[in-house]
Amino acid sequence: MRNMLNAATTMNQLQQRMDLTSNNLSNSNTYGYKAKSAQFSSLLFQQINNINNGDADAPRLTPEGIRVGSGAKMGHTSMHMGAGAVQQTGRELDIAAQDGERFFVVNAPLQNGDTETRYTKSGNFYLQPVNGDEQVMLTTNEGLPVEGQNGPIILDSNFDDISFTENGEVRVTRNGTTQTEATLQVVDIAQPRALEATGSNQFRIDEAALGVPEEQLVVDVAPQDANLVPGALESSNVDMGKELTDLMEAQRAYSFNSRSISIGDQMMGLIGSMRS
């Protein structure tokens, strides 16, 4: 039964790997998406020694016995922080962060009435009316406020044009005069492994993952060092060729373990028929 149990355990973990790869493929066109990969580790090994050393009739004649494993498990997932290609969109409210570990900051409401700081690589922002039609607030495509250097970015709505700069400045034109009214908050995440996905291409800091406070993991980037690209978006960094290769590899491994269970079942049936 050991080979069947090992195969069944490994098949469950391979299914999770295929799910992860499928998620990468489905997000290959999601702006700012970061590919994830599965890291496997072996389960408990058992040392089985020879029953009678030196006995020619012993079932096992290996000098030092044999080490038998219990299958494999998916130890953890890694997120690849390499920057995706920058695609020009020409849209005034689009902006891309070229560096892989550089994020924009958004403020998400929770069910208990509190708010939570989240981080995103998606720079496709929008304007949402607040206080009637007198003001507008910069938000994500889901309406979450985008954080500036001094809190959420709220502007008077009586402007003629709006644009970003490479430093993350929000420049507004009124009556032919252009001025900076806010600056995007841009941060570097020192330990990307501490990022926990919350959906909608957003992340929160999981302090328990590294045992380090969020203040030590998030570093504010000075505007002059932001290195942003206005009128553009960062595409996904998913490598389609690699993901398809990984998917085929996982499927073949899954098929191999399934075949192992079938062969084990046939052997048990053969032994049962010989005993009867």
VOROKOL-692245 format. One record per residue (C-alpha): x, y, z; residue number from 1. Coordinates in nm, 3 decimals, m for minus. Last residue first. Layout:
<sites>
+---------+---------+---------+-----+
|      c1 |      c2 |      c3 |   k |
+---------+---------+---------+-----+
|       X |       Y |       Z | NUM |
...
+---------+---------+---------+-----+
</sites>
This chain:
<sites>
+---------+---------+---------+-----+
|      c1 |      c2 |      c3 |   k |
+---------+---------+---------+-----+
|  m0.741 |  m1.772 |  m0.319 | 276 |
|  m0.386 |  m1.667 |  m0.239 | 275 |
|  m0.295 |  m1.630 |  m0.608 | 274 |
|  m0.610 |  m1.421 |  m0.676 | 273 |
|  m0.529 |  m1.184 |  m0.391 | 272 |
|  m0.171 |  m1.142 |  m0.509 | 271 |
|  m0.291 |  m1.055 |  m0.859 | 270 |
|  m0.548 |  m0.809 |  m0.724 | 269 |
|  m0.281 |  m0.645 |  m0.509 | 268 |
|  m0.055 |  m0.619 |  m0.814 | 267 |
|  m0.335 |  m0.466 |  m1.023 | 266 |
|  m0.406 |  m0.208 |  m0.754 | 265 |
|  m0.040 |  m0.115 |  m0.735 | 264 |
|  m0.030 |  m0.077 |  m1.115 | 263 |
|  m0.332 |   0.154 |  m1.106 | 262 |
|  m0.182 |   0.361 |  m0.822 | 261 |
|   0.145 |   0.402 |  m1.011 | 260 |
|  m0.048 |   0.505 |  m1.322 | 259 |
|  m0.202 |   0.789 |  m1.127 | 258 |
|   0.145 |   0.889 |  m1.010 | 257 |
|   0.270 |   0.900 |  m1.370 | 256 |
|  m0.038 |   1.093 |  m1.486 | 255 |
|   0.018 |   1.358 |  m1.219 | 254 |
|   0.386 |   1.382 |  m1.316 | 253 |
|   0.282 |   1.422 |  m1.679 | 252 |
|   0.031 |   1.692 |  m1.588 | 251 |
|   0.286 |   1.876 |  m1.375 | 250 |
|   0.542 |   1.878 |  m1.657 | 249 |
|   0.282 |   1.991 |  m1.911 | 248 |
|   0.181 |   2.280 |  m1.683 | 247 |
|   0.544 |   2.378 |  m1.622 | 246 |
|   0.607 |   2.390 |  m1.997 | 245 |
|   0.294 |   2.600 |  m2.049 | 244 |
|   0.406 |   2.839 |  m1.774 | 243 |
|   0.759 |   2.868 |  m1.915 | 242 |
|   0.635 |   2.951 |  m2.265 | 241 |
|   0.379 |   3.201 |  m2.136 | 240 |
|   0.631 |   3.394 |  m1.926 | 239 |
|   0.412 |   3.590 |  m1.682 | 238 |
|   0.555 |   3.937 |  m1.605 | 237 |
|   0.214 |   4.102 |  m1.643 | 236 |
|   0.210 |   4.441 |  m1.812 | 235 |
|   0.317 |   4.766 |  m1.649 | 234 |
|   0.094 |   5.050 |  m1.763 | 233 |
|   0.165 |   5.370 |  m1.956 | 232 |
|   0.058 |   5.734 |  m1.980 | 231 |
|   0.312 |   5.840 |  m1.718 | 230 |
|   0.620 |   5.621 |  m1.659 | 229 |
|   0.748 |   5.626 |  m1.299 | 228 |
|   1.108 |   5.652 |  m1.177 | 227 |
|   1.010 |   5.726 |  m0.814 | 226 |
|   1.353 |   5.863 |  m0.716 | 225 |
|   1.266 |   6.235 |  m0.735 | 224 |
|   0.939 |   6.162 |  m0.555 | 223 |
|   1.117 |   6.002 |  m0.256 | 222 |
|   1.025 |   5.637 |  m0.210 | 221 |
|   0.867 |   5.534 |   0.119 | 220 |
|   1.001 |   5.206 |   0.259 | 219 |
|   0.766 |   4.927 |   0.366 | 218 |
|   0.911 |   4.623 |   0.548 | 217 |
|   1.022 |   4.794 |   0.869 | 216 |
|   0.692 |   4.973 |   0.924 | 215 |
|   0.506 |   4.646 |   0.859 | 214 |
|   0.654 |   4.493 |   1.175 | 213 |
|   0.877 |   4.186 |   1.127 | 212 |
|   0.783 |   3.830 |   1.223 | 211 |
|   0.849 |   3.712 |   0.870 | 210 |
|   0.513 |   3.560 |   0.772 | 209 |
|   0.340 |   3.701 |   1.082 | 208 |
|   0.363 |   4.054 |   0.942 | 207 |
|   0.152 |   3.962 |   0.640 | 206 |
|   0.159 |   4.290 |   0.447 | 205 |
|  m0.141 |   4.335 |   0.220 | 204 |
|  m0.162 |   4.284 |  m0.152 | 203 |
|  m0.374 |   4.395 |  m0.446 | 202 |
|  m0.423 |   4.247 |  m0.793 | 201 |
|  m0.803 |   4.244 |  m0.751 | 200 |
|  m0.761 |   3.979 |  m0.481 | 199 |
|  m0.616 |   3.999 |  m0.129 | 198 |
|  m0.273 |   3.852 |  m0.205 | 197 |
|  m0.034 |   3.836 |   0.092 | 196 |
|   0.298 |   4.017 |   0.067 | 195 |
|   0.560 |   3.917 |   0.328 | 194 |
|   0.758 |   3.726 |   0.066 | 193 |
|   0.813 |   4.061 |  m0.111 | 192 |
|   1.060 |   4.161 |   0.165 | 191 |
|   1.180 |   4.522 |   0.130 | 190 |
|   0.857 |   4.644 |  m0.028 | 189 |
|   0.936 |   4.978 |  m0.195 | 188 |
|   0.679 |   5.255 |  m0.168 | 187 |
|   0.513 |   5.517 |  m0.388 | 186 |
|   0.268 |   5.773 |  m0.250 | 185 |
|   0.136 |   5.977 |  m0.540 | 184 |
|   0.193 |   6.352 |  m0.526 | 183 |
|  m0.075 |   6.622 |  m0.504 | 182 |
|  m0.183 |   6.959 |  m0.644 | 181 |
|   0.095 |   7.034 |  m0.892 | 180 |
|   0.014 |   7.336 |  m1.112 | 179 |
|  m0.083 |   7.411 |  m1.469 | 178 |
|  m0.237 |   7.747 |  m1.569 | 177 |
|  m0.440 |   7.772 |  m1.892 | 176 |
|  m0.767 |   7.838 |  m1.713 | 175 |
|  m0.713 |   7.537 |  m1.488 | 174 |
|  m0.457 |   7.263 |  m1.556 | 173 |
|  m0.391 |   6.993 |  m1.295 | 172 |
|  m0.066 |   6.812 |  m1.227 | 171 |
|  m0.060 |   6.503 |  m1.007 | 170 |
|   0.305 |   6.442 |  m0.922 | 169 |
|   0.430 |   6.085 |  m0.936 | 168 |
|   0.790 |   6.183 |  m1.003 | 167 |
|   0.768 |   6.083 |  m1.370 | 166 |
|   0.471 |   6.319 |  m1.404 | 165 |
|   0.098 |   6.253 |  m1.396 | 164 |
|  m0.181 |   6.429 |  m1.584 | 163 |
|  m0.502 |   6.629 |  m1.546 | 162 |
|  m0.680 |   6.871 |  m1.781 | 161 |
|  m0.950 |   7.138 |  m1.774 | 160 |
|  m1.008 |   7.162 |  m1.400 | 159 |
|  m1.324 |   7.249 |  m1.207 | 158 |
|  m1.343 |   6.917 |  m1.016 | 157 |
|  m1.154 |   7.032 |  m0.709 | 156 |
|  m0.913 |   6.754 |  m0.620 | 155 |
|  m0.898 |   6.475 |  m0.363 | 154 |
|  m0.590 |   6.251 |  m0.341 | 153 |
|  m0.619 |   6.034 |  m0.030 | 152 |
|  m0.352 |   6.106 |   0.233 | 151 |
|  m0.068 |   6.358 |   0.239 | 150 |
|   0.195 |   6.186 |   0.021 | 149 |
|  m0.087 |   6.044 |  m0.188 | 148 |
|  m0.299 |   5.736 |  m0.132 | 147 |
|  m0.535 |   5.601 |  m0.397 | 146 |
|  m0.889 |   5.563 |  m0.267 | 145 |
|  m1.064 |   5.234 |  m0.356 | 144 |
|  m1.329 |   5.272 |  m0.630 | 143 |
|  m1.285 |   4.929 |  m0.786 | 142 |
|  m1.092 |   5.062 |  m1.089 | 141 |
|  m0.857 |   5.228 |  m0.842 | 140 |
|  m0.931 |   5.576 |  m0.709 | 139 |
|  m0.834 |   5.943 |  m0.743 | 138 |
|  m1.102 |   6.154 |  m0.576 | 137 |
|  m1.318 |   6.420 |  m0.739 | 136 |
|  m1.459 |   6.742 |  m0.595 | 135 |
|  m1.754 |   6.978 |  m0.651 | 134 |
|  m1.984 |   6.721 |  m0.804 | 133 |
|  m2.151 |   6.607 |  m0.483 | 132 |
|  m1.903 |   6.582 |  m0.201 | 131 |
|  m1.712 |   6.311 |  m0.388 | 130 |
|  m1.700 |   6.228 |  m0.759 | 129 |
|  m1.472 |   5.938 |  m0.865 | 128 |
|  m1.167 |   5.982 |  m1.087 | 127 |
|  m0.989 |   5.677 |  m1.223 | 126 |
|  m0.657 |   5.495 |  m1.195 | 125 |
|  m0.482 |   5.234 |  m1.411 | 124 |
|  m0.155 |   5.200 |  m1.218 | 123 |
|  m0.181 |   4.833 |  m1.130 | 122 |
|   0.122 |   4.739 |  m0.918 | 121 |
|  m0.079 |   4.734 |  m0.598 | 120 |
|  m0.035 |   4.776 |  m0.223 | 119 |
|  m0.291 |   4.768 |   0.054 | 118 |
|  m0.346 |   4.969 |   0.369 | 117 |
|  m0.652 |   4.859 |   0.563 | 116 |
|  m0.952 |   5.056 |   0.681 | 115 |
|  m1.182 |   5.005 |   0.977 | 114 |
|  m1.562 |   4.978 |   0.958 | 113 |
|  m1.583 |   4.616 |   1.068 | 112 |
|  m1.633 |   4.499 |   0.708 | 111 |
|  m1.302 |   4.649 |   0.599 | 110 |
|  m1.239 |   4.957 |   0.382 | 109 |
|  m0.935 |   4.956 |   0.148 | 108 |
|  m0.681 |   5.241 |   0.124 | 107 |
|  m0.446 |   5.221 |  m0.173 | 106 |
|  m0.067 |   5.250 |  m0.202 | 105 |
|   0.131 |   5.220 |  m0.526 | 104 |
|   0.410 |   4.966 |  m0.541 | 103 |
|   0.781 |   4.936 |  m0.623 | 102 |
|   0.947 |   4.593 |  m0.591 | 101 |
|   0.976 |   4.530 |  m0.966 | 100 |
|   1.096 |   4.878 |  m1.065 |  99 |
|   0.911 |   5.025 |  m1.364 |  98 |
|   0.614 |   5.171 |  m1.177 |  97 |
|   0.357 |   5.249 |  m1.447 |  96 |
|   0.104 |   5.532 |  m1.473 |  95 |
|  m0.238 |   5.556 |  m1.634 |  94 |
|  m0.464 |   5.854 |  m1.557 |  93 |
|  m0.373 |   6.049 |  m1.873 |  92 |
|  m0.431 |   5.758 |  m2.111 |  91 |
|  m0.168 |   5.734 |  m2.384 |  90 |
|  m0.158 |   5.358 |  m2.339 |  89 |
|   0.215 |   5.285 |  m2.361 |  88 |
|   0.303 |   4.936 |  m2.247 |  87 |
|   0.584 |   4.882 |  m1.997 |  86 |
|   0.711 |   4.523 |  m1.999 |  85 |
|   0.688 |   4.342 |  m1.667 |  84 |
|   0.922 |   4.405 |  m1.377 |  83 |
|   1.065 |   4.105 |  m1.192 |  82 |
|   0.894 |   4.044 |  m0.860 |  81 |
|   0.846 |   3.669 |  m0.896 |  80 |
|   0.611 |   3.550 |  m0.623 |  79 |
|   0.712 |   3.228 |  m0.448 |  78 |
|   0.470 |   2.963 |  m0.327 |  77 |
|   0.534 |   2.736 |  m0.030 |  76 |
|   0.612 |   2.377 |   0.071 |  75 |
|   0.400 |   2.196 |  m0.185 |  74 |
|   0.416 |   1.840 |  m0.055 |  73 |
|   0.602 |   1.528 |  m0.159 |  72 |
|   0.570 |   1.153 |  m0.106 |  71 |
|   0.621 |   0.938 |   0.203 |  70 |
|   0.984 |   0.838 |   0.153 |  69 |
|   1.157 |   0.503 |   0.191 |  68 |
|   1.522 |   0.481 |   0.292 |  67 |
|   1.677 |   0.138 |   0.233 |  66 |
|   1.902 |  m0.097 |   0.427 |  65 |
|   2.272 |  m0.031 |   0.466 |  64 |
|   2.416 |  m0.336 |   0.289 |  63 |
|   2.118 |  m0.390 |   0.056 |  62 |
|   2.016 |  m0.758 |   0.078 |  61 |
|   1.646 |  m0.718 |   0.155 |  60 |
|   1.417 |  m1.020 |   0.190 |  59 |
|   1.681 |  m1.207 |   0.398 |  58 |
|   1.764 |  m1.551 |   0.256 |  57 |
|   2.136 |  m1.477 |   0.222 |  56 |
|   2.153 |  m1.385 |   0.590 |  55 |
|   2.445 |  m1.148 |   0.645 |  54 |
|   2.234 |  m0.887 |   0.818 |  53 |
|   1.899 |  m1.025 |   0.924 |  52 |
|   1.601 |  m0.798 |   0.876 |  51 |
|   1.789 |  m0.545 |   0.664 |  50 |
|   1.725 |  m0.189 |   0.773 |  49 |
|   1.429 |   0.032 |   0.681 |  48 |
|   1.492 |   0.404 |   0.738 |  47 |
|   1.175 |   0.609 |   0.703 |  46 |
|   1.158 |   0.945 |   0.528 |  45 |
|   0.899 |   1.209 |   0.617 |  44 |
|   0.775 |   1.439 |   0.339 |  43 |
|   0.978 |   1.595 |   0.060 |  42 |
|   0.962 |   1.962 |  m0.032 |  41 |
|   0.804 |   2.143 |  m0.327 |  40 |
|   0.820 |   2.508 |  m0.431 |  39 |
|   0.533 |   2.637 |  m0.644 |  38 |
|   0.567 |   2.942 |  m0.869 |  37 |
|   0.389 |   3.276 |  m0.882 |  36 |
|   0.376 |   3.534 |  m1.161 |  35 |
|   0.327 |   3.900 |  m1.074 |  34 |
|   0.029 |   4.088 |  m1.219 |  33 |
|   0.082 |   4.459 |  m1.290 |  32 |
|  m0.166 |   4.474 |  m1.575 |  31 |
|  m0.357 |   4.150 |  m1.621 |  30 |
|  m0.293 |   4.001 |  m1.966 |  29 |
|  m0.111 |   3.686 |  m1.847 |  28 |
|  m0.362 |   3.657 |  m1.564 |  27 |
|  m0.530 |   3.335 |  m1.689 |  26 |
|  m0.188 |   3.181 |  m1.748 |  25 |
|  m0.071 |   3.255 |  m1.395 |  24 |
|  m0.391 |   3.113 |  m1.248 |  23 |
|  m0.346 |   2.797 |  m1.455 |  22 |
|   0.006 |   2.762 |  m1.314 |  21 |
|  m0.126 |   2.787 |  m0.958 |  20 |
|  m0.404 |   2.536 |  m1.025 |  19 |
|  m0.150 |   2.299 |  m1.181 |  18 |
|   0.065 |   2.328 |  m0.870 |  17 |
|  m0.234 |   2.259 |  m0.645 |  16 |
|  m0.314 |   1.947 |  m0.849 |  15 |
|   0.047 |   1.838 |  m0.808 |  14 |
|  m0.001 |   1.852 |  m0.430 |  13 |
|  m0.302 |   1.621 |  m0.442 |  12 |
|  m0.121 |   1.387 |  m0.678 |  11 |
|   0.173 |   1.366 |  m0.436 |  10 |
|  m0.042 |   1.231 |  m0.153 |   9 |
|  m0.212 |   0.975 |  m0.381 |   8 |
|   0.124 |   0.858 |  m0.516 |   7 |
|   0.271 |   0.812 |  m0.170 |   6 |
|  m0.037 |   0.624 |  m0.052 |   5 |
|  m0.029 |   0.395 |  m0.356 |   4 |
|   0.343 |   0.324 |  m0.316 |   3 |
|   0.295 |   0.237 |   0.052 |   2 |
|   0.000 |   0.000 |   0.000 |   1 |
+---------+---------+---------+-----+
</sites>
